[in-house]
Amino acid sequence: MASGNFLIGDNLSVEGFNKYIIPSLKMYDIKVSDVLYKKLASKGILISLVRDVGEKTSLLEEFVQKSMEEAYSEVNKDFEKHPSKCLVYPHQICNGGNWAWNIIGVYSDDKTASKLFPSLALDYFAEVLTNRLENIEESMSDFAEKFEVFK
């Protein structure tokens, strides 16, 4: 068995993730053990995956790539039929040859990814929160300068 934590997609909706990514992962017997649907500043959807790959943990990465290729193919089919009604656009899975998935970590057992998942989720939330607080601080500073309140 192998497990891994990944960021999947570029700004995917929950509906799009569930319609295209989940079935594509299931095609390759990949189990999604944890999901954080909150979009992480366009980084993707955080997931933990588990699959029996024997001793070769790199096979998990290969199966994720195949799953993304399958999802991309399905998205393209739907996009060609109904471009205005798409839940996912092709560039959200692959843009200019760059696949929209990143490995955070791959592990040689089926439990490590899930054990690390809460810490990873908190880390990403902290990053998003920090960015938002910095934006608020900047806006307040601009506001104060505009009205010369704190001079």
Secondary structure, DSSP 8 states (H G I E B T S, - for coil): -EEEEEEESSS--HHHIIIIIHHHHHHTT-EEEEEE-S--TTS-EEEEEEE--TT-THHHHHHHHHHHHHHHHHHHHHHHH-GGG-SS-GGGTEETTEESEEEEEEESSSSHHHHHHHHHHHHHHHHHHHHHHHHHHHHHHHHHHHHTTT-
